[in-house]
Amino acid sequence: MGYYFSKILDCNFEEAENRARNSIERQNMGIVAEIDVAQKLNERLNINMKRYKILGACSPGHAYRAIIEENKIGVLMPCNVVIIEKEDGQTEVAAMDPEGAFAGVGNQEVKCIGGEMRLKMKKIIEEL
């Protein structure tokens, strides 16, 4: 089992990020965290790299159900979507597969929630 879904888009970084945000929203999810990794690495380590941004997506109802079942499940949340600048004007968007992350929890209800979230995350990528 892989740990992510991804798609290469024939568009620039900004357009890919916009499409990812819209796709997350269409799944009734919100973005609760955002990290511009390239910017942070440049600030902290003086490293220049291609653009790389992490969007922490959350489905509040699923998050609540998971926390009720396993109060430490927050270490596996939010569900991250990554936008990666590629060569030749292309951009990759990848989303975590939460089913794999939740599989090790050992709680059947959490595994079911992970399966439901897997469908949402996969659809985010498919709709780009």
Sequence and secondary structure as in RCSB ss.txt:
>XXXX:A:sequence
MGYYFSKILDCNFEEAENRARNSIERQNMGIVAEIDVAQKLNERLNINMKRYKILGACSPGHAYRAIIEENKIGV
LMPCNVVIIEKEDGQTEVAAMDPEGAFAGVGNQEVKCIGGEMRLKMKKIIEEL
>XXXX:A:secstr
  SEEEEEESS HHHHHHHHHHHHHHTT EEEEEEEHHHHHHHHH      EEEEEEE HHHHHHHHHH TTGGG
G SEEEEEEE STT EEEEEE HHHHHHTT  HHHHHHHHHHHHHHHHHHHT 
